[in-house]
């Protein structure tokens, strides 16, 4: 497995929406996106494919990751593309290329790269989670849930996977499943601001709303660094006991 929490870059869209390309900022959604693997993890993945990592490849991966962390996703994409050209069947190269494209909103290209990674390793949890996120962005919610559930089977209790699963479930009106996934995400990682934020959205929009619970998770999300959301805040100006 080679996924981890993304650098803090809130990318909020609609209530209980999906993480967007990092250019939008509106209301109530998660801001976690997968980030690329470290060079040491890449080396391990390459070893598993029987591929020796050359100094050239190692330097390429390091520079690509640095560009990604700086938010230079186009530069990272170019570097990961070179990595793929050197090692066309390397799951990590393909998955990281897909992540870089996803963060630029290049959803079709990202889907293609991630599907190639899955063809090499159908159980790679990081690729499955990222492809689930791409499906949410394409409003293919049932497909997203399929990929995210497969990711959860491959690597149980990954907080980012659970967060996306909560988002996707809420978009299908499966609020009980959404709440369960998001609560599990914050059990795994109590400091996961995006999952607290999304729980606040779930509770605020429930029928009837659970304002006290929504406030608790919204305040926790803000404490952990989430961007204040005017629309959600206005929804929480209700009876604390409701």
Secondary structure, 3 states (H helix, E strand, C coil): CCCCCCCCCCCCCCCCECCCCCCCCCCCECCCCCCCCCHHHHHHHHHHCCCCCCHHHHHHHHHHHHHHHCCCHHHHHHHHHHHHHHCCCCHHHHHHHHHHHHCCCCHHHHHHHHHHHHHHCCCCHHHHHHHHHHHHHCCCHHHHHHHHHHHHHHCCCCHHHHHHHHHHHHHCCCHHHHHHHHHHHHHHCCCCHHHHHHHHHHHHHCCCCCHHHHHHHHHHHHHCCCCCCHHHHHHCCCCCCC
